[in-house]
């Protein structure tokens, strides 16, 4: 979704914009289902607010919108597509992600 912005305007308009809209629709729907689950005793509202709600409703949309804006600038779009895509993967996996290796299990404390 993010690396397609390296192809100026075509990747932005035909891949990143529609794919992001679909992704965030399902992400927000999942977040809402998890909120309803907190009412049924599956976790607490505070844990939901700190975890999936903050990630899916605040951070991920910010990353996506910032990458869309920087994707409009020729030349900057190459590096911003890679960096924002990497940041989005880090956020999605709870910052347990290693570049070119994929998700890593959280270390025991």
Phi and psi in degrees as a GROMACS rama.xvg file:
@    title "Ramachandran Plot"
@    xaxis  label "Phi"
@    yaxis  label "Psi"
@TYPE xy
-88.0949  -40.2656  UNK-2
-67.124  -21.3413  UNK-3
-65.2235  -18.6507  UNK-4
-71.7548  -9.66502  UNK-5
-65.6486  -26.9813  UNK-6
-87.8887  106.023  UNK-7
-55.2896  128.353  UNK-8
63.1855  -40.5012  UNK-9
-67.0951  -50.8184  UNK-10
-66.0007  -34.224  UNK-11
-66.4549  -49.029  UNK-12
-79.835  -35.975  UNK-13
-100.468  -12.7449  UNK-14
-122.15  -59.8169  UNK-15
-66.198  -43.998  UNK-16
-65.3644  -52.7202  UNK-17
-68.7955  -38.7923  UNK-18
-65.6254  -38.7305  UNK-19
-65.4336  -40.2898  UNK-20
-62.6051  -43.6155  UNK-21
-67.1167  -44.4704  UNK-22
-59.8817  -45.8845  UNK-23
-72.6012  -28.8698  UNK-24
-61.0056  -49.3571  UNK-25
-70.3792  -33.3814  UNK-26
-64.2349  -44.8935  UNK-27
-68.8545  -35.7314  UNK-28
-64.6636  -42.3131  UNK-29
-63.1904  -40.7214  UNK-30
-62.8364  -39.9849  UNK-31
-65.6475  -40.667  UNK-32
-63.2217  -39.1491  UNK-33
-66.6934  -34.8655  UNK-34
-64.4422  -43.432  UNK-35
-62.7267  -35.5013  UNK-36
-64.1242  -31.6336  UNK-37
-66.8617  -30.4379  UNK-38
-69.0815  -25.8403  UNK-39
-91.0327  5.55379  UNK-40
98.4311  6.01453  UNK-41
-90.7414  84.2316  UNK-42
88.3913  178.947  UNK-43
-109.092  160.36  UNK-44
-64.1091  -38.1583  UNK-45
-63.8973  -42.8434  UNK-46
-65.5664  -37.8513  UNK-47
-64.894  -42.9902  UNK-48
-65.5672  -40.6213  UNK-49
-74.9335  -31.2272  UNK-50
-94.4772  -97.5555  UNK-51
-64.9962  -34.5285  UNK-52
-66.2116  -48.1899  UNK-53
-65.0202  -42.4998  UNK-54
-67.1435  -49.7089  UNK-55
-81.0361  -25.8629  UNK-56
-103.182  -17.2779  UNK-57
-121.396  -60.4784  UNK-58
-71.5465  -51.7863  UNK-59
-60.0102  -45.9541  UNK-60
-62.0609  -35.0607  UNK-61
-63.0653  -45.064  UNK-62
-60.6889  -45.2249  UNK-63
-65.0561  -47.249  UNK-64
-66.1321  -39.5005  UNK-65
-64.1166  -38.4366  UNK-66
-69.6745  -33.3802  UNK-67
-64.4759  -42.9564  UNK-68
-65.684  -47.9093  UNK-69
-71.2333  -21.8856  UNK-70
-70.0964  -14.2737  UNK-71
-81.5125  -13.0151  UNK-72
-94.1516  113.999  UNK-73
-60.1908  137.226  UNK-74
92.5983  -48.1297  UNK-75
-72.5552  -27.62  UNK-76
-60.8537  -29.3083  UNK-77
-66.0794  -51.4328  UNK-78
-74.3484  -36.8031  UNK-79
-68.0696  -34.7285  UNK-80
-61.2085  -45.3234  UNK-81
-66.5925  -48.0992  UNK-82
-67.5886  -42.5197  UNK-83
-70.4184  -33.7783  UNK-84
-63.861  -40.6658  UNK-85
-64.8203  -45.0407  UNK-86
-62.2247  -40.2155  UNK-87
-63.1076  -39.9716  UNK-88
-65.6193  -42.7613  UNK-89
-57.3853  -47.5498  UNK-90
-65.1116  -42.3607  UNK-91
-61.5183  -40.016  UNK-92
-94.0731  19.4286  UNK-93
64.4218  34.4915  UNK-94
61.6651  21.4925  UNK-95
-105.749  65.5025  UNK-96
-144.05  134.18  UNK-97
-116.031  131.34  UNK-98
-59.206  132.434  UNK-99
67.3462  0.801556  UNK-100
-116.403  -24.2522  UNK-101
95.5997  -164.44  UNK-102
-64.5689  142.249  UNK-103
-120.423  144.51  UNK-104
-68.3397  144.121  UNK-105
-64.0479  142.561  UNK-106
-77.4405  143.023  UNK-107
-70.5564  138.864  UNK-108
